[in-house]
Amino acid sequence: MSLNIFLTNDDGYQSPLIIPFIKELEEQKHKVFCCFPEKNWSFSSRIHTVVNVEAKTTELKMGENKTKEIWITNGSPATCGQLGIFHLFKDEKIDLVISGPNSGANYGSFILCSGTIGAAAETACAGLKSISLSFHSYDFGYFRNPQDSTRKKFCNASKISCQVIEKIYKNWPVQEVKYNNIFFNVNVPLDVDPENPSVYYCNPYNDYYGSLLMQVEENSKENSKENSKENSKENSKENSKENSKENQNPNEQKFKKFKLRNDWRVPSENIPYDNDVFALLDDSVSVTVFQPFMKNIKEPIIFKRNEDNSKEKEN
């Protein structure tokens, strides 16, 4: 089976995951067309860039003196999806859209804010078969500063991903309405058994993740040099009258700095067996299916404003 695959992501074109994944796709005789954001768009969901959108080609170094032409854009992942299917590769017969691989799993409530899933949802709504793909690890250092041993895990995860994706594609459910298409979300742990991976076809975990941000302390390395200099001056004068609480201006502007939390942990207690988190805890691949437009009401209930007003007057 040889497919025309459109590949995008939300981590940007410099993600260490895309090269091993593209290599594996092409090794399986698939033709890969790429459009990636030029920067990281994590947690962007299905947001669109609609002003001054630009796209340009660049060469992706594939190793062994080989390069691959890709498109990069200042747009969001969902915008990448739009550009790819309606403009950049409109003359190609795209069989499948893959968004990813993402650095870190997309499970439970995180699904709703994922840029990776946002791109897949966008192309699914346009009627294309779409899959969002994420690699899972408990150590995010694997993704930020990958070593040779980690890169081997990327290759193993890419190989397993291709196997799972091809099986999903071959067994894609028949859709009654073209533009109300489903899409799949796949999580592949880096520690999954490459020889005998287990796959869970399951539900998303119903969870609550709390605050996304953590406050950066004033004396932390995250502050700029200017703030550090100002802080050192203030600390040297902490006993002076000018900096005492009594002499502080109550209307003085306050400043706080935050960053994305780096202590995410997959929930591990009292997890039902039928969901994606349970699969990840079992070092297994999770596959969940979604539909951009859910149909939960069989018969619509219609309220007419005039009738409601007349009833209020009678009462």
C-alpha positions in Angstrom: 0.0 0.0 0.0 1.4 3.3 -1.1 -0.3 6.5 0.1 0.0 10.2 -0.5 0.4 11.6 3.0 0.2 15.2 4.1 2.3 15.7 7.3 2.1 18.6 9.7 2.6 19.1 13.5 2.4 21.7 16.3 6.0 21.5 17.5 7.4 23.1 14.4 9.7 22.0 11.6 12.7 21.7 14.0 11.1 18.9 16.0 13.5 16.0 16.4 10.6 13.6 15.8 9.7 14.4 12.2 12.9 13.2 10.4 12.8 9.6 11.7 9.0 9.5 11.1 9.3 10.8 7.5 12.1 8.3 6.9 9.9 5.5 8.1 6.9 6.6 6.0 9.1 6.8 2.9 10.7 3.5 3.6 7.1 2.1 3.6 6.8 3.5 0.0 4.5 6.4 1.0 4.9 9.8 -0.6 5.1 12.5 2.1 4.1 16.2 1.6 5.1 18.5 4.5 4.0 21.8 5.8 5.0 22.7 9.4 4.8 25.8 11.6 8.0 27.7 11.8 7.7 27.9 15.6 6.2 25.8 18.4 2.4 26.1 18.7 1.7 23.7 21.6 -1.6 24.2 23.4 -3.0 26.2 20.4 -6.0 23.9 19.8 -7.7 24.7 16.5 -6.8 28.4 16.4 -6.4 29.9 12.9 -3.9 32.5 11.7 -5.8 34.7 9.2 -3.7 37.8 8.9 -0.5 38.1 6.9 -0.1 34.3 6.5 3.1 33.4 4.7 4.6 30.1 3.6 8.0 29.3 2.1 10.1 26.3 1.2 13.2 25.1 3.0 15.4 22.1 3.0 15.1 19.5 5.8 18.4 17.7 6.4 17.6 14.0 6.4 21.1 12.8 7.0 23.6 11.0 4.6 23.8 14.2 2.5 20.1 13.9 1.7 17.6 16.7 2.0 13.8 17.0 1.6 11.9 20.1 0.5 9.3 21.1 3.0 7.0 24.1 3.5 7.1 26.2 6.7 4.6 28.9 7.7 4.0 31.5 10.3 0.6 30.0 10.7 -0.9 27.8 13.4 -1.2 24.0 13.0 -4.8 24.3 11.9 -3.7 26.9 9.3 -1.0 24.5 8.2 -3.8 22.0 7.5 -5.7 24.5 5.5 -2.6 25.6 3.5 -1.6 22.0 2.8 -4.9 20.6 1.5 -6.4 23.7 -0.2 -3.3 25.5 -1.6 0.2 23.9 -1.3 -0.7 20.4 -2.3 -4.2 21.0 -3.9 -3.1 19.2 -7.1 -2.0 16.1 -5.2 -4.5 13.4 -4.3 -4.0 13.3 -0.5 -5.1 10.0 0.9 -4.3 10.7 4.6 -3.4 13.6 6.8 -1.1 12.9 9.8 -0.5 15.6 12.4 2.6 14.8 14.5 4.4 13.2 16.0 3.9 15.4 19.0 6.4 15.6 21.8 4.4 14.2 24.6 1.1 12.3 24.8 -2.3 13.9 24.1 -4.8 12.1 26.4 -7.9 13.0 28.4 -8.7 16.6 28.7 -5.5 17.7 27.0 -7.0 16.6 23.8 -9.2 19.7 23.7 -6.3 22.1 23.8 -3.8 20.3 21.6 -2.5 22.0 18.4 -1.6 18.5 17.1 -5.2 17.4 17.4 -6.5 20.8 16.2 -4.7 20.3 12.8 -6.2 16.8 12.4 -9.7 18.1 13.3 -9.4 20.8 10.8 -8.5 18.5 7.9 -11.1 16.0 9.0 -13.8 18.7 8.8 -12.7 19.2 5.2 -13.5 15.5 4.5 -10.0 14.0 4.6 -9.0 11.0 6.6 -6.9 12.4 9.4 -4.9 11.1 12.3 -3.1 12.9 15.2 0.0 11.2 16.5 1.9 11.7 19.7 4.9 10.1 21.3 4.8 9.6 25.1 7.6 9.7 27.7 7.7 10.4 31.4 10.9 12.3 30.8 10.5 15.4 28.6 14.3 15.7 28.4 14.0 12.9 25.8 12.4 15.4 23.5 14.4 18.5 24.4 17.9 17.1 24.3 17.7 13.7 22.6 20.8 11.4 22.9 21.6 8.6 20.5 19.8 6.0 22.6 16.7 8.2 22.6 16.9 8.7 18.9 16.7 5.0 18.5 13.5 5.0 20.5 12.2 7.7 18.1 12.9 5.3 15.2 11.2 2.4 17.0 8.1 4.5 17.9 8.0 5.7 14.2 8.0 2.2 13.0 5.2 1.1 15.3 3.2 4.2 14.5 3.3 3.4 10.8 2.1 -0.1 11.5 -0.8 1.2 13.6 -1.7 4.0 11.1 -1.7 1.6 8.2 -4.1 -0.7 10.0 -6.4 2.2 10.9 -6.4 3.3 7.3 -7.3 -0.1 6.0 -10.2 -0.4 8.5 -11.4 3.1 8.3 -15.2 3.3 9.2 -17.6 4.2 6.4 -18.9 7.7 6.8 -22.5 8.6 5.9 -21.7 12.3 5.4 -18.5 13.3 3.7 -17.9 16.6 5.6 -18.7 15.2 9.0 -15.6 13.0 9.1 -14.1 11.2 12.1 -10.4 11.4 13.0 -8.2 9.2 15.1 -5.8 10.1 18.0 -2.8 7.8 18.5 -0.4 7.8 21.4 2.8 5.7 21.2 5.0 5.3 24.3 8.7 5.5 23.6 9.1 2.4 25.9 6.6 0.3 24.0 7.8 -3.2 23.0 9.0 -2.8 19.4 8.7 -6.5 18.7 5.3 -7.1 20.2 3.5 -3.8 20.9 0.1 -3.9 22.5 -2.6 -1.6 21.2 -5.7 -0.3 23.1 -8.7 0.9 21.1 -10.3 2.9 23.8 -11.9 6.0 25.2 -10.2 9.3 26.2 -9.8 9.5 30.0 -12.2 11.9 31.7 -9.9 14.1 33.8 -9.0 17.6 35.0 -5.5 18.9 34.7 -5.6 22.1 36.8 -3.2 25.0 36.2 -1.1 25.0 33.1 1.3 27.6 34.4 3.8 28.0 37.2 5.1 31.2 38.6 8.7 32.1 37.9 10.4 33.5 41.0 12.0 36.9 40.8 15.5 35.6 41.4 15.2 32.7 38.9 17.2 32.1 35.8 14.0 32.6 33.7 14.1 36.4 34.2 15.8 38.7 31.8 19.3 40.1 32.6 17.7 43.5 33.1 15.3 42.2 35.7 18.2 40.3 37.4 20.2 43.5 37.7 17.3 45.4 39.1 16.6 42.6 41.6 20.3 42.6 42.8 20.1 46.3 43.3 16.9 46.0 45.2 18.3 43.2 47.4 21.3 45.3 48.3 18.9 48.0 49.5 16.4 45.8 51.3 17.1 47.3 54.6 16.9 50.9 53.3 14.0 53.2 54.0 13.3 53.6 50.3 12.3 50.0 50.0 10.5 49.6 53.2 6.8 48.7 53.0 5.9 51.9 54.7 7.3 54.0 51.9 6.0 51.8 49.0 3.6 53.4 46.6 0.3 51.5 46.8 -0.4 52.3 43.1 2.9 50.9 41.9 2.6 48.5 39.0 3.1 44.9 40.0 4.9 42.3 37.9 4.7 38.5 37.8 6.1 36.1 35.3 4.8 32.6 34.5 5.9 29.7 32.3 4.4 26.3 31.3 4.6 23.8 34.0 7.3 21.1 33.5 6.1 18.7 36.1 3.3 17.0 34.2 2.6 13.4 35.2 0.2 10.9 33.8 -2.5 10.1 36.4 -1.8 6.7 37.9 -4.4 6.0 40.6 -7.9 4.5 40.2 -7.7 4.6 36.4 -10.4 2.5 34.6 -9.1 0.0 32.1 -11.1 1.4 29.1 -9.2 4.6 28.4 -6.0 6.1 26.9 -4.3 6.8 30.2 -4.6 3.2 31.3 -3.0 2.2 27.9 0.0 4.6 28.5 0.5 3.3 32.0 0.7 -0.2 30.5 3.3 1.0 28.0 0.8 0.4 25.2 -0.4 2.3 22.2 -3.7 4.1 22.6 -6.1 4.7 19.7 -9.2 6.8 20.2 -11.7 8.1 17.7 -13.3 11.5 17.5 -15.9 13.3 15.5 -15.8 17.1 15.1 -19.6 17.3 15.2 -21.3 15.1 17.7 -24.9 14.0 17.3 -26.4 13.4 20.7 -29.9 14.6 20.2 -32.2 12.3 18.1 -35.1 14.7 17.9 -34.5 18.5 18.1 -36.5 20.5 20.6 -37.5 23.8 19.0 -38.4 26.8 21.2 -40.1 29.7 19.5 -39.6 33.2 21.0 -43.2 34.4 20.2 -44.8 31.3 21.9 -42.5 31.8 25.0 -43.5 35.5 25.3 -47.2 34.7 25.0 -47.0 32.1 27.8 -45.3 34.6 30.0 -48.0 37.2 29.4 -50.8 34.7 30.3 -49.0 33.9 33.6 
